[in-house]
Amino acid sequence: MRVQRWMPARPGARPPVAQAAAAVVRTVWQVRQVWQVWQVWQVWQVWQVWQVWQMRQVRQVRQVWQMQAPAARP
């Protein structure tokens, strides 16, 4: 039984194993890109929640400050 060697149909063509490996690398790269975008989105969401919380804190402090007697203000 002869072992058939893969011969490129055109110059520079890659063997099937190399094509499969390249497809795996591409898929892993794309998954990594999506994961990074997801992480940036999560950080953005946390930042937004933090900003809202900060504004609420400021609002509460202002309300307390306004309710205090004018003499107690600095």
C-alpha positions, 0 to 999 in steps of 0.5 A, a space after each residue: 500500500 502506497 502512502 499518498 503524499 499531499 500535493 498542492 493544487 496550486 503553488 503556495 497552497 497549504 495542506 489540510 492540517 495547516 488549514 485546520 490549524 489556521 482555522 483554530 487559531 482564527 477562532 481562538 483569536 475571535 473568541 479572545 477579541 469578543 471576550 475583551 470587548 465583553 470585559 470592556 463592556 463590564 467595566 463600563 457598566 460598573 463605572 456607570 453604576 459607580 457614577 450613579 451611586 456617587 451622584 446619589 451620595 452627593 444629593 443626600 449630603 446636599 439634602 442633609 446640609 440644606 436641612 441643617 440650621 443656617 448657623 451650622 453651615 461653614 
